[in-house]
Amino acid sequence: MSNQLSTDVLVVGAGPAGSSAAAWASRMGHDVLLIDAEDFPRDKPCGDGLTPRAIAELHELGLDSWLEGRARNWGLRANGFGQTLHLPWPGGSLPNYGGAAPRLELDAAIRSIAIESGAKTETGLRAFDVEMAGEQIDTVLCKRGEDVISIHTKRVIIADGAKSQLGRVLNRTWHRDTAYGVAARAYIESERANDPWITSHLELRGKENEILSGYGWIFPLADGNVNIGVGTLATDKRPADVNLRQLINHYTDGQREEWKLSGELKNVWSALLPMGGAVSNVAGANWMFIGDAAGCVNPLNGEGIDYGLETGRLAASHLGETNNFTLLWPEVLSHHYGYAFSAARRIAGLLTMPEFLTTFGPVGMRSRWLMEIALRIMGNLVTDEDKDALAYVWRTVGKLSLTLDQRKPFQ
């Protein structure tokens, strides 16, 4: 491969966000190069859950046949405070089912769609720096082993994840005064790998039986395994003081009998997640951050796949609208997610206080109506098309929350 490449649109990172952006940009007639630091297939730390909103985006991309025969679920089995509720996905303007697929397989499938759509790809290229021409990125510098590869480009879509190497170079800042996630996931064999419900334990307890500000999950994968994990919420004032490996082992041991788990945990992997648009400088003259790199993760459940797919599509749709994304892109993200992220991260901040969970957790779990509302909010299942009372109230609460924010999402 030449040490110098050139493209109209460079997409950095081939996860769901980057591959979605590359697919849609290619379909719109752009010359696209999609790069990733790893060779495919490759894994990523994730719960592997696909909400109805993610399913809708995958259908739009053309992955209908790929989804057939894979894990499909009808909603959430919520456990906690002596209660178990089965909460179906609400449907409405979105599919009435969800799914689950290992990121090892999902990311490769979406990347394949990008290639079929016309995107060129290179793997093993780790973007580490940029060369500027005035206020614009002129060249992205990448490493492959000891070699430096220069990629000249007109526009850059950056989807290199929560830690975002290019984010460091371009002054992207992650603010931890609002809630962020600390999570670990693993795989384990289960006789219930075809269970039609994803399961969350909302009363997550540590080894000393203390209530933690988070939840445990079990997502059946229909391949003999389940994705099992634990996640907690934290802020800079209330950091998560947990050993994730000990916690996931403790949680797994508590579920072995009920879920008929066998063997040891496999591929344990942990991560930190910026949530609720808690990042600033998400765009510049000719670049945009999307997905996890833009903090597009639900503050109430850590879900990021649907936001990644959506922001990839949105970024592609705005490529031809301006010569400067500095103001446009934050406005686009704020329009689509601002009010919901503001309200959700305010609620998440309350959940970082164990006394809040102790007091209100039992109340919520005793009310099916409240939990159905929570499912719709936590699952990002209120869309612009929804005109019902809950959608109206959620938008109103979100807009009020925005007026109270000292630092709004994406600012």
C-alpha positions as CSV (number, residue, x, y, z in Angstrom):
1,M,0.0,0.0,0.0
2,S,1.2,3.5,-0.8
3,N,2.2,5.7,2.1
4,Q,0.0,8.4,0.7
5,L,-3.8,8.0,0.1
6,S,-6.5,10.5,-0.9
7,T,-10.3,10.5,-0.5
8,D,-13.2,12.9,-0.5
9,V,-14.6,11.6,2.8
10,L,-12.5,9.8,5.4
11,V,-14.3,7.8,8.1
12,V,-12.1,6.9,11.0
13,G,-13.4,3.9,12.9
14,A,-15.4,1.0,11.5
15,G,-17.8,0.3,14.4
16,P,-21.6,0.7,13.9
17,A,-21.3,4.5,13.7
18,G,-18.4,4.7,11.3
19,S,-19.6,1.9,9.0
20,S,-23.1,3.4,9.0
21,A,-21.7,6.8,8.0
22,A,-19.5,5.2,5.3
23,A,-22.5,3.2,3.9
24,W,-24.8,6.2,3.7
25,A,-22.1,8.6,2.4
26,S,-21.2,6.1,-0.4
27,R,-24.9,5.7,-1.3
28,M,-25.1,9.5,-1.6
29,G,-22.3,9.5,-4.2
30,H,-19.3,10.5,-2.1
31,D,-15.8,8.9,-2.5
32,V,-15.4,7.3,0.9
33,L,-12.5,5.6,2.6
34,L,-13.3,3.7,5.9
35,I,-10.4,2.8,8.1
36,D,-10.0,1.0,11.4
37,A,-7.1,0.3,13.7
38,E,-7.9,-3.4,13.9
39,D,-8.3,-6.2,11.4
40,F,-11.8,-7.7,11.0
41,P,-13.6,-9.4,12.5
42,R,-12.7,-7.8,15.8
43,D,-14.4,-7.6,19.1
44,K,-15.5,-4.6,21.2
45,P,-16.7,-4.3,24.8
46,C,-20.5,-4.1,24.7
47,G,-23.7,-5.6,26.0
48,D,-24.5,-6.6,22.4
49,G,-28.2,-5.6,22.9
50,L,-30.1,-4.2,19.9
51,T,-33.0,-2.0,20.8
52,P,-36.0,-1.7,18.5
53,R,-34.4,1.7,17.4
54,A,-31.2,-0.1,16.4
55,I,-33.2,-2.8,14.6
56,A,-34.9,-0.1,12.6
57,E,-31.6,1.4,11.5
58,L,-30.2,-2.0,10.6
59,H,-33.3,-2.6,8.4
60,E,-32.7,0.8,6.7
61,L,-29.1,-0.3,6.0
62,G,-30.3,-3.5,4.3
63,L,-29.4,-6.1,7.0
64,D,-32.8,-7.8,7.1
65,S,-31.5,-11.2,5.9
66,W,-28.6,-11.0,8.3
67,L,-30.9,-10.4,11.2
68,E,-33.1,-13.4,10.4
69,G,-32.2,-16.4,12.5
70,R,-30.4,-14.4,15.1
71,A,-31.5,-13.7,18.6
72,R,-34.8,-11.9,18.8
73,N,-36.4,-10.7,22.0
74,W,-39.9,-9.3,22.8
75,G,-38.9,-6.9,25.6
76,L,-37.3,-6.6,29.0
77,R,-37.6,-8.9,32.0
78,A,-36.9,-6.4,34.9
79,N,-35.9,-7.8,38.3
80,G,-35.4,-6.0,41.5
81,F,-36.7,-5.3,45.0
82,G,-38.7,-8.5,45.2
83,Q,-40.4,-8.0,41.9
84,T,-40.2,-9.4,38.4
85,L,-41.9,-7.6,35.5
86,H,-42.1,-8.6,31.8
87,L,-42.2,-5.4,29.8
88,P,-42.8,-5.8,26.0
89,W,-41.2,-3.4,23.6
90,P,-43.9,-0.8,22.9
91,G,-43.8,-0.8,19.1
92,G,-45.5,2.3,17.8
93,S,-43.3,4.0,15.2
94,L,-40.5,1.4,15.8
95,P,-40.3,-2.4,15.5
96,N,-42.0,-4.3,18.4
97,Y,-39.0,-6.5,18.9
98,G,-35.3,-6.2,19.7
99,G,-32.3,-8.4,19.2
100,A,-28.7,-9.2,20.3
101,A,-25.6,-10.0,18.4
102,P,-21.9,-10.2,19.4
103,R,-20.0,-7.1,18.2
104,L,-17.5,-9.5,16.6
105,E,-20.3,-10.4,14.1
106,L,-22.4,-7.2,14.1
107,D,-19.5,-4.8,13.3
108,A,-18.3,-7.0,10.5
109,A,-21.8,-7.2,9.0
110,I,-22.3,-3.4,9.0
111,R,-18.8,-2.9,7.6
112,S,-19.6,-5.3,4.8
113,I,-22.7,-3.3,4.0
114,A,-20.5,-0.2,3.7
115,I,-18.2,-2.0,1.3
116,E,-21.2,-3.2,-0.8
117,S,-22.4,0.4,-0.9
118,G,-19.1,1.5,-2.5
119,A,-16.8,2.5,0.4
120,K,-13.2,1.6,0.1
121,T,-11.7,0.2,3.3
122,E,-8.3,-0.3,5.0
123,T,-7.7,-2.0,8.3
124,G,-4.7,-1.9,10.6
125,L,-4.5,1.8,10.3
126,R,-4.5,3.7,13.6
127,A,-5.2,7.4,13.2
128,F,-3.0,9.3,15.6
129,D,-2.6,12.9,14.3
130,V,-3.7,15.5,11.7
131,E,-2.1,18.1,9.5
132,M,-4.0,21.3,9.2
133,A,-4.5,23.7,6.3
134,G,-5.8,26.8,8.0
135,E,-8.8,25.7,10.1
136,Q,-9.4,22.5,8.1
137,I,-7.9,19.0,8.4
138,D,-5.8,18.5,5.3
139,T,-4.2,15.1,6.1
140,V,-4.9,12.4,8.7
141,L,-1.7,10.6,9.8
142,C,-2.0,6.9,10.6
143,K,0.3,4.2,11.7
144,R,0.5,0.6,10.4
145,G,3.3,-1.0,12.4
146,E,6.3,1.3,12.1
147,D,5.0,2.9,8.8
148,V,3.2,6.3,8.7
149,I,0.4,6.5,6.2
150,S,-0.8,10.0,5.1
151,I,-4.4,10.3,4.0
152,H,-5.4,13.5,2.3
153,T,-9.1,14.3,2.6
154,K,-11.7,17.0,2.2
155,R,-13.9,15.9,5.1
156,V,-13.5,13.6,8.1
157,I,-16.1,11.7,10.1
158,I,-14.6,10.5,13.3
159,A,-16.0,7.4,15.0
160,D,-12.9,6.1,16.9
161,G,-14.8,5.5,20.1
162,A,-15.0,6.8,23.7
163,K,-11.3,7.3,24.1
164,S,-10.9,8.9,20.7
165,Q,-7.3,9.4,19.8
166,L,-8.2,12.1,17.2
167,G,-10.3,13.7,19.9
168,R,-7.2,14.4,21.9
169,V,-5.6,16.0,18.9
170,L,-8.7,18.1,18.1
171,N,-9.4,19.3,21.6
172,R,-12.5,17.2,22.1
173,T,-13.3,17.3,25.8
174,W,-15.2,14.8,27.9
175,H,-16.9,16.4,30.9
176,R,-17.4,14.1,33.9
177,D,-19.6,16.4,36.0
178,T,-22.6,14.6,34.6
179,A,-23.1,10.8,34.8
180,Y,-20.8,8.4,32.9
181,G,-20.8,4.7,32.7
182,V,-18.4,2.1,34.1
183,A,-19.2,-1.4,32.8
184,A,-17.9,-4.9,32.2
185,R,-19.2,-7.7,30.0
186,A,-18.4,-11.3,29.3
187,Y,-19.8,-14.4,27.6
188,I,-20.8,-17.6,29.2
189,E,-22.6,-20.8,28.1
190,S,-26.2,-21.0,29.1
191,E,-29.0,-23.5,28.6
192,R,-31.3,-20.5,28.3
193,A,-29.5,-18.9,25.4
194,N,-32.8,-18.8,23.4
195,D,-34.8,-17.0,26.1
196,P,-37.1,-14.5,24.3
197,W,-36.5,-11.7,26.9
198,I,-33.5,-9.7,27.7
199,T,-33.0,-9.5,31.5
200,S,-31.9,-6.7,33.7
201,H,-31.4,-6.8,37.5
202,L,-32.1,-3.3,38.7
203,E,-31.1,-4.1,42.2
204,L,-27.4,-4.6,41.7
205,R,-25.6,-5.5,44.9
206,G,-21.9,-5.8,45.7
207,K,-20.1,-8.4,47.7
208,E,-21.0,-6.7,50.9
209,N,-24.7,-6.7,49.9
210,E,-24.6,-3.0,49.3
211,I,-26.8,-1.5,46.6
212,L,-24.8,-0.1,43.7
213,S,-25.8,2.7,41.3
214,G,-26.2,0.4,38.3
215,Y,-27.6,-2.8,37.0
216,G,-26.7,-6.3,35.8
217,W,-27.8,-7.7,32.5
218,I,-28.2,-11.0,30.7
219,F,-28.8,-10.9,27.0
220,P,-29.4,-14.3,25.3
221,L,-27.5,-14.7,22.0
222,A,-29.3,-17.8,20.6
223,D,-25.9,-19.4,20.0
224,G,-25.5,-21.3,23.2
225,N,-24.2,-18.3,25.0
226,V,-25.4,-15.2,26.8
227,N,-23.8,-11.8,27.1
228,I,-23.6,-11.1,30.9
229,G,-22.5,-7.9,32.4
230,V,-22.6,-5.2,35.1
231,G,-22.6,-1.5,34.8
232,T,-22.6,1.4,37.3
233,L,-23.0,5.1,37.0
234,A,-20.6,7.7,38.3
235,T,-19.8,11.4,38.3
236,D,-16.6,13.2,39.2
237,K,-18.2,14.0,42.6
238,R,-19.3,10.4,43.1
239,P,-16.8,8.1,41.3
240,A,-17.5,4.4,40.9
241,D,-15.5,2.7,43.6
242,V,-15.9,-0.9,42.3
243,N,-13.7,-3.7,41.1
244,L,-15.5,-4.6,37.9
245,R,-13.9,-8.1,37.5
246,Q,-14.9,-9.0,41.1
247,L,-18.4,-7.6,40.6
248,I,-19.1,-9.4,37.3
249,N,-17.9,-12.7,38.9
250,H,-20.1,-12.1,41.9
251,Y,-23.1,-11.3,39.7
252,T,-22.5,-14.3,37.5
253,D,-22.3,-16.6,40.5
254,G,-25.7,-15.3,41.7
255,Q,-27.3,-16.2,38.3
256,R,-25.7,-19.6,37.6
257,E,-28.6,-21.7,38.9
258,E,-31.5,-19.7,37.4
259,W,-29.8,-19.2,34.0
260,K,-28.2,-22.7,34.0
261,L,-24.8,-21.2,33.3
262,S,-21.8,-23.5,32.8
263,G,-18.1,-23.0,32.5
264,E,-16.1,-19.9,33.2
265,L,-16.6,-16.3,32.0
266,K,-15.0,-15.7,28.5
267,N,-13.6,-12.5,27.1
268,V,-14.2,-10.3,30.1
269,W,-13.8,-6.7,28.9
270,S,-14.5,-3.4,30.7
271,A,-14.9,0.2,29.5
272,L,-15.7,3.7,30.5
273,L,-18.4,5.5,28.6
274,P,-19.1,9.2,28.1
275,M,-22.9,9.6,28.2
276,G,-25.6,12.1,27.3
277,G,-23.5,14.3,25.0
278,A,-21.1,15.1,27.8
279,V,-18.4,16.2,25.3
280,S,-17.6,19.5,23.7
281,N,-15.8,20.4,20.5
282,V,-17.7,17.7,18.6
283,A,-17.0,19.3,15.2
284,G,-14.7,21.6,13.3
285,A,-14.4,23.2,9.9
286,N,-14.4,19.9,8.0
287,W,-14.8,17.2,10.6
288,M,-17.6,15.7,12.8
289,F,-17.5,13.3,15.8
290,I,-20.2,10.6,15.9
291,G,-21.3,7.7,18.1
292,D,-19.4,7.1,21.3
293,A,-16.8,9.6,20.3
294,A,-19.5,12.3,20.5
295,G,-20.8,11.0,23.8
296,C,-23.9,9.7,22.1
297,V,-24.7,7.0,24.7
298,N,-27.9,6.7,26.7
299,P,-27.2,7.8,30.3
300,L,-29.8,5.5,31.7
301,N,-28.8,2.2,30.2
302,G,-25.4,2.6,28.4
303,E,-26.9,1.8,25.0
304,G,-24.9,3.3,22.2
305,I,-25.4,1.1,19.1
306,D,-28.6,2.8,18.0
307,Y,-27.1,6.2,18.5
308,G,-24.0,5.2,16.5
309,L,-26.1,4.0,13.6
310,E,-28.2,7.1,13.6
311,T,-25.4,9.6,14.0
312,G,-23.6,7.9,11.1
313,R,-26.6,8.3,8.9
314,L,-27.1,11.9,10.0
315,A,-23.5,12.9,9.5
316,A,-23.6,11.5,5.9
317,S,-26.8,13.4,5.2
318,H,-25.2,16.7,6.1
319,L,-21.9,16.3,4.3
320,G,-22.9,18.5,1.4
321,E,-24.7,21.2,3.4
322,T,-21.9,23.5,4.5
323,N,-18.2,24.2,4.2
324,N,-17.9,24.4,8.0
325,F,-19.4,21.9,10.4
326,T,-18.3,23.8,13.6
327,L,-21.7,25.2,14.4
328,L,-24.0,23.0,12.2
329,W,-23.1,19.6,13.7
330,P,-23.6,20.4,17.4
331,E,-26.9,21.9,16.5
332,V,-27.9,18.8,14.6
333,L,-27.0,16.6,17.6
334,S,-28.7,18.9,20.0
335,H,-31.9,18.9,17.9
336,H,-32.1,15.1,17.8
337,Y,-30.8,14.3,21.3
338,G,-30.4,17.4,23.4
339,Y,-33.6,17.4,25.4
340,A,-33.6,13.6,26.0
341,F,-30.0,13.6,27.0
342,S,-30.4,16.5,29.3
343,A,-33.3,14.9,31.2
344,A,-31.8,11.4,31.2
345,R,-28.5,12.5,32.6
346,R,-30.3,14.5,35.3
347,I,-32.1,11.3,36.3
348,A,-28.9,9.3,36.0
349,G,-27.2,11.8,38.4
350,L,-29.9,10.9,41.0
351,L,-29.3,7.2,40.4
352,T,-25.6,7.7,41.5
353,M,-26.9,8.2,45.0
354,P,-27.6,4.8,46.6
355,E,-30.1,6.3,49.0
356,F,-32.2,7.4,46.0
357,L,-32.4,3.8,44.7
358,T,-33.1,2.4,48.2
359,T,-36.1,4.8,48.5
360,F,-37.6,4.9,45.1
361,G,-36.4,1.5,43.6
362,P,-39.1,-0.5,45.4
363,V,-41.8,2.1,44.5
364,G,-40.9,1.9,40.8
365,M,-40.8,-1.9,40.6
366,R,-44.2,-2.2,42.3
367,S,-45.8,-0.1,39.5
368,R,-46.0,-1.7,36.1
369,W,-47.1,1.6,34.6
370,L,-44.1,3.4,35.9
371,M,-41.8,0.7,34.6
372,E,-43.4,0.7,31.2
373,I,-42.6,4.4,31.0
374,A,-39.1,3.8,32.2
375,L,-38.6,1.1,29.5
376,R,-39.6,3.5,26.8
377,I,-37.4,6.3,28.1
378,M,-34.4,4.1,28.9
379,G,-34.7,2.3,25.5
380,N,-34.7,5.7,23.6
381,L,-38.1,4.7,22.3
382,V,-39.7,8.1,22.2
383,T,-39.3,9.3,18.6
384,D,-40.1,12.5,16.8
385,E,-43.1,10.7,15.2
386,D,-44.7,9.9,18.5
387,K,-47.5,12.3,19.5
388,D,-48.9,10.5,22.6
389,A,-49.0,12.0,26.1
390,L,-45.8,10.4,27.3
391,A,-43.9,11.7,24.3
392,Y,-45.3,15.2,25.0
393,V,-44.4,15.1,28.7
394,W,-40.9,13.7,28.0
395,R,-40.2,16.5,25.5
396,T,-41.5,19.1,27.9
397,V,-39.4,17.8,30.8
398,G,-36.4,17.6,28.5
399,K,-36.8,21.2,27.3
400,L,-37.2,22.4,30.9
401,S,-34.1,20.4,31.9
402,L,-32.2,22.1,29.1
403,T,-33.0,25.5,30.5
404,L,-31.5,24.5,33.9
405,D,-28.3,23.0,32.5
406,Q,-25.2,24.9,33.2
407,R,-23.6,23.0,30.4
408,K,-25.9,21.7,27.7
409,P,-25.3,18.5,25.8
410,F,-22.5,18.8,23.2
411,Q,-21.3,22.1,24.7
